[in-house]
Amino acid sequence: MKVYLLKNIERVGMAGEIIKVSDGYGTNYLIPNKLGVAVTSENEGSFKQKAQSIEHRKEVIATQTSMLAEKIKAITVTLKRKMHNDGKLYGAVSEGEIADLLSEKGVSISKSQVSMPKSIKEKGTYEVTIKLSSRLQPAITLKVVPE
């Protein structure tokens, strides 16, 4: 069964794509949950036109995202926090703080796009990943220093 996706579904496809799925998955999950629309021979032409226009839009967005990724790779941010004498922070560094630091540098992202391998609770230099898309995940360098 062919389905035109209305929303992005992880490991299945992106919104605007025409994908081939099993009949049960399409009729029992995608269509009732308004995640997709069944593609028939009558409406296939209109969905293909929509898919082409969305594909063009995706290319433009991908170009902008790759330019943003290159900008992010070059960024090093410094976070000044209160610390104990042994170099431990009073609290952990949050994703929101990193998003705020990046917005000061001219990069606007949400805190949900910030991915840290573990919580940052000590001074030092860390690699923090920024998830721009499933393929583009540049890393910034975060330096935590005492105030």
C-alpha positions in Angstrom: 0.0 0.0 0.0 1.2 3.5 -0.8 0.8 6.2 1.7 1.4 10.0 1.5 2.9 11.0 4.9 1.4 14.1 6.6 3.9 14.1 9.5 7.5 13.0 10.1 7.7 9.5 11.5 11.0 8.3 12.8 12.4 5.4 10.8 9.5 5.5 8.4 9.7 8.7 6.4 9.4 12.5 6.3 6.2 14.5 5.8 5.4 14.9 2.1 6.9 11.6 1.0 5.0 8.8 -0.7 6.2 5.6 0.9 5.2 1.9 0.5 4.1 0.2 3.7 2.3 -3.0 4.6 -1.5 -2.8 4.3 -2.1 -3.4 8.1 0.4 -0.7 9.1 -1.2 1.8 6.8 -4.9 1.1 7.4 -4.6 0.4 11.2 -2.0 3.0 12.3 -1.0 5.7 9.8 -4.4 6.6 8.4 -6.5 6.5 11.6 -3.9 8.5 13.5 -3.9 11.1 10.7 -0.2 10.5 10.0 -0.8 9.6 6.4 -3.3 9.4 3.5 -3.8 6.4 1.2 -2.5 7.0 -2.3 -4.9 5.8 -5.0 -4.6 6.0 -8.8 -6.9 9.0 -8.8 -5.1 11.2 -6.3 -1.5 10.0 -7.0 -0.8 12.9 -9.4 -1.6 15.6 -6.9 0.4 13.9 -4.2 3.4 13.6 -6.5 3.2 17.3 -7.2 3.1 18.1 -3.5 6.0 15.7 -2.9 8.1 17.5 -5.5 7.4 21.0 -4.1 8.2 19.7 -0.6 11.4 18.0 -1.9 12.5 21.4 -3.3 11.7 23.1 0.0 13.7 20.3 1.8 16.7 21.0 -0.4 16.6 24.7 0.5 16.3 23.9 4.2 19.1 21.3 4.0 21.4 23.9 2.5 20.6 26.4 5.2 21.0 23.7 7.9 24.4 22.7 6.5 25.5 26.3 6.6 24.3 26.6 10.2 26.2 23.3 11.0 29.4 24.8 9.7 28.9 27.9 11.8 28.2 25.8 14.9 31.3 23.7 14.5 33.5 26.7 14.8 31.9 28.0 18.0 33.5 27.7 21.5 31.4 28.9 24.4 32.5 29.6 27.9 30.2 29.2 30.9 31.1 30.9 34.1 29.6 29.3 37.2 30.0 29.2 40.9 32.1 26.2 42.1 33.3 24.5 45.2 37.1 24.7 45.9 37.6 21.2 44.3 36.2 22.3 40.9 32.7 20.9 41.3 29.7 23.0 40.3 26.9 23.8 42.7 24.5 22.4 40.1 24.7 20.7 36.7 24.8 22.6 33.5 21.4 22.5 31.7 20.6 22.3 28.0 18.8 25.6 28.3 21.9 27.4 29.5 23.8 26.1 26.4 21.0 27.1 24.1 21.1 30.6 25.7 24.8 30.8 25.2 24.4 29.9 21.6 21.7 32.5 21.1 24.2 35.1 22.3 26.5 33.9 19.6 23.8 34.3 16.9 22.7 30.7 16.7 19.0 30.2 17.6 18.2 26.6 18.7 15.8 25.1 21.2 17.1 23.3 24.3 15.7 20.0 23.0 18.3 20.1 20.2 21.2 20.1 22.8 22.5 16.7 23.5 25.0 16.0 26.3 26.5 12.5 26.7 26.4 13.0 30.5 25.6 15.7 32.9 28.2 18.4 33.3 29.0 18.9 37.0 32.7 19.9 37.0 34.9 22.5 35.4 36.6 21.6 32.2 36.2 21.4 28.5 33.3 19.3 27.0 32.0 18.4 23.5 28.2 19.1 23.3 26.3 17.8 20.3 23.6 20.0 18.6 20.9 18.0 16.8 20.0 20.0 13.7 18.6 17.0 11.8 18.9 13.2 11.9 22.1 13.4 9.8 23.5 16.8 10.8 24.7 16.8 14.4 27.6 19.2 14.8 29.5 19.6 18.1 30.4 22.7 20.0 33.2 23.1 22.6 31.9 24.1 26.0 34.4 25.4 28.6 33.1 25.5 32.2 35.2 27.9 34.3 34.8 29.4 37.8 33.4 32.9 38.3 
